Amino acid sequence: MSEAAVAGEAHPYLECVRPLIGRVLSLIDLETGSPSYGSFDRTWWCWKFTDFSAPRFQEGAYTLSLLATPPFSGHFHLRRDRLLRGAVAAMEFWTRLQHKDGSFDEAYPFERSLAATAFTLFYVGSAFERIRTEIPEFARREVGDAMFRAANWLARSDETHGVLSNHLAVAAAACQLAADALDAPQFFGARDRFLDLIYRNQDPEEGWMREYDGADPGYQSHGLFYLAEIHRRTKLDTLSGALARAIEFQAWFAHPDGTMGGEYASRGTKFFFPAAFEILSDLPGAAALAAHARRCASGCIGVGPLAMDAWNLFPMVNNYLAAAEAARPIAHADLPWRKPGARATFRRAGLAIANSGGRILAAGPGNGGAVKLWEADTGALIYEDCGYLIARRAGCAVSQGASEFDIEIGEDRVAFRSRAPFRARSGLRFDPWKFGAFRLFMLTLGRLPLLARAIKQLLVFVLIRKSKIDRASLDRSLVFDKSGALTIEDRISNSSSAPIPVARQVAIHMGSARYSGTEDFSDPQAPAGPTLADGPGFVRRFVAPPNRR
């Protein structure tokens, strides 16, 4: 992309990133002689509130390398020499965080995380490629060696606690990049192994890529970026087909308020990473998603860079800059849900979406019947409903989770019935004693790779997979008709206390969920309270009247 193009197609992405540049530059330690020189973990090196520098923050090396080079160097007008010095320092500090076996940690010491190793290798490696000739020879050799060890560790490692396609995608992309940057073709085999895992877990009928036990459009927008980068470099035929099917699915879940997916999906994320769709904009579905992403970025709506916390700041900023670099004029294409009367059901994912009466419905009948409703023309979120919460002595139980369901699609309506047991929601949090015991274990026995893997699987089980079934259950019926009227009827059985309607919740541990844009604090119609009906249980009936616009 030329520098002139920065002011054109890429402009919306860059203007969303601009307010964050000062924050990015403030995160890195660049004080000469500092023992933490090059660390991007400000909480560790400046505040000194934590006990180790988290390697994922070193992804900022790529951010600085982008800002220091065309076309961005001519747009932000920052000191190139300082940006390059910072990028090199960040890469060198990354090498100091590496274990002898080549792996890196993410959340705690001696974790040996596939995700952290893959993400940091991809972004540090991308910076290495971009500014290779600007890196002093000794640092170039040091970083290259660390990249080789990281790729070698990935090549002999797996993620055993679940199928997370976005992690597999970045692992494949990191191996691709290491092979290209280091002239090490032996890593192409590892790339293909990770890609094959993605292909085998991509739904053959609906196109979505697995995130734990289902589809999550928010995370899929992230994972597709790494696959698009591999495709840009290789044009692999099998990958082309997988991307085309995934994008066809994805296009239904880019919502009018700028969110992608939401609480009704498998991991509850709703951030929107646009770079894959800019890179792949020759595909009609991708072009429509890119155009939609630009419109949302122009108004800085949705869950984008400004909504991110420290852990997703660099992935999102880097993605917006990558989208800006790939942006070019695109042919007009519209998202499929924009057509009045459009509707789609993804039964294997447990998802449904429809456009009726100037309103857009997105629902997860397979996830407790969670529902969102927007005005199609304004993008305003007018109703959301994630079921119920029941207070218990030992915490609470929620109706959100894997459900039995039936979906009916007719000429004049979309309807479903969802039957969900309540499940105990994990309230696990660290306190000083638990945290101290956990750290002591990881610094002693937990250092052993086999035990480190076992503790990771235990944490995932407790925080995500553990599902204690409560005696209460929710039977939800929903009808969304051609006038835009939405009717929900709920019957809750075997509850000894009044259930509390919950507009928004994510029932599992998910650090990348629960982000909010400012539009989330608009005033949607609040769910009506439950009333005691004749017979056992509670019944609630909610009706959104037809759209009179």
C-alpha positions, 0 to 999 in steps of 0.5 A, a space after each residue: 500500500 502506498 502512503 497516499 492510500 493511507 489517507 483513503 481506504 485505510 483511513 478509518 482503521 488508522 484513526 481508530 488506532 491514533 488515540 492509542 499510540 501514546 499508550 503503546 509508546 508508554 508501555 515499553 521500558 526504554 531507560 538506558 541501563 534498566 534491567 528491564 530494558 525492552 519489557 512491554 509489561 509496564 505493570 511489572 517493570 514500572 509499577 512493580 505490582 507483578 512478579 514476572 514480565 508476561 511475554 505476550 506483551 512483547 507483541 508490541 515489537 511488531 507495533 513499533 516496527 510497523 510505525 517505523 516503516 512505510 506506509 505508517 512512518 509517513 502517517 504518524 510522523 514519529 521518531 523513526 530511530 526511537 521506534 526502531 530502538 524500541 522494536 529491537 529492545 523488545 525483541 531482545 527482551 523477548 529472548 530473555 523470557 524464553 525457556 531452554 526448551 524454546 517455549 514461553 509462558 502466558 499467564 504464570 511462570 513455567 506454563 509453557 504455553 502453546 498460545 504464548 509461544 505461537 503468538 509471540 513468535 508470529 509477532 516478533 518474527 513479523 517485526 524481525 522480517 520487517 526491519 531485518 536490515 535495521 537490526 544490529 548483527 548481534 541482536 539479529 543473530 540472538 533473535 533469529 536463534 530464539 525464533 528457531 528454538 520457539 518454532 522447533 518447540 511448536 513443531 513437537 508440541 500440541 494443545 491438549 486442553 481443547 480445540 481452539 482454532 485461533 491458537 492452531 491458526 497462529 501456531 501454523 502462521 508462526 511456523 510459516 513465518 519462521 520457515 520464511 524468515 530463517 530459511 528453514 523449510 523443515 517448519 512447513 511440516 509443522 505448519 501443515 500439521 496445525 492446518 490439518 487440525 483446523 480442517 478436521 475441526 471445521 464444520 463440513 456443512 456450516 463452515 465454522 472453525 471450532 473454539 472449544 465445543 462450538 462456533 465463536 464468530 468473534 474469535 474466528 475473526 481473529 484466527 482467520 487473520 493468521 490463516 489469511 497471512 499464510 494464504 497470502 504467502 502460499 496460496 494453498 488450495 486446501 486453505 483457500 477452500 477452508 477460508 471461503 467456507 469460514 467467511 461465508 459463515 462469518 458474514 452472517 454474524 457481523 452485527 449492525 452495532 459493529 460487534 462480531 458474534 456475542 454472548 450467544 456463541 461458544 466463547 461469548 466474544 464479540 470483538 471484530 478483527 478486520 485484517 483477514 477480510 481486507 487481505 482476502 477482499 477478492 472473495 465476495 464475502 470478505 469484501 462485504 465484511 471489509 466494507 462493514 469493518 470500515 464503516 464501523 471503524 469510521 464511527 469507532 463503534 463496536 468492540 475494537 481497539 479502544 475497548 481493549 485491555 492490556 492483554 488484547 491491546 497489541 493483537 487488536 492494534 496490530 490487526 488494525 494496522 495490518 488491515 490498513 496496510 492491506 486495504 484497497 478499493 473493493 467492489 460493493 458487496 453486502 452482508 447477507 443478513 442485510 436483505 429484508 427477509 434474510 434468515 439462516 440457521 446453523 443447526 450444528 452450531 446452535 445459532 440462528 439469525 434473521 432480518 424481519 420488520 427492520 429488525 435483526 435477531 441473533 440467537 443461540 438456541 444451542 446456548 440456553 436460548 440467548 438472544 439479541 435484537 437490533 434495529 437494522 437501520 440505526 444499529 441500535 441494540 434494543 433487546 438482549 437476553 441471556 436467560 436467568 440466574 438463580 442464587 444458591 448458597 454456594 454461588 449461583 446457577 445460570 441457564 446459559 450453556 449447552 441446550 437441546 433445541 428445535 428450530 423452525 423456519 417458515 415463510 413468515 417467522 423464525 421460531 425455536 424451542 430451547 431446553 436448558 438445565 441450569 448449571 453452577 457458574 464458577 466463582 473461582 478467584 485468586 486470593 493472596 493465599 491461593 495465589 501464593 500456594 499456586 506460585 509456590 507449586 509452579 516454582 517447584 514441582 510445577 516446573 516439570 513439563 508433565 506437571 505443567 501440562 496437567 495443571 493447565 488441563 486442571 485449570 481449563 476443566 475448573 474454569 471452563 469445562 466443569 459443569 455441575 448440573 442444577 435441579 432447575 431447568 429453563 424451557 424457552 420458546 421464541 417466535 420472531 415474525 415478519 413484522 419484527 415482533 419478538 415473543 419469548 415464553 419461558 417456563 422455569 421448573 424445579 426452582 425453589 427461589 425466584 430466578 433473576 432475568 439476566 440481559 448479559 452474561 458469559 457463563 464460563 471463564 473467558 478473558 476475551 469476553 465481556 468487553 463493551 463499546 459505548 453503544 453497549 450502554 444505550 438503553 435497550 428494553 429491559 427484560 420483564 421480571 418473572 411472575 409466579 404462574 399457576 402450577 409448578 415453576 416460574 413463567 415469563 412472557 416477553 413481547 417486543 411489538 411489531 416495528 412501526 417505523 
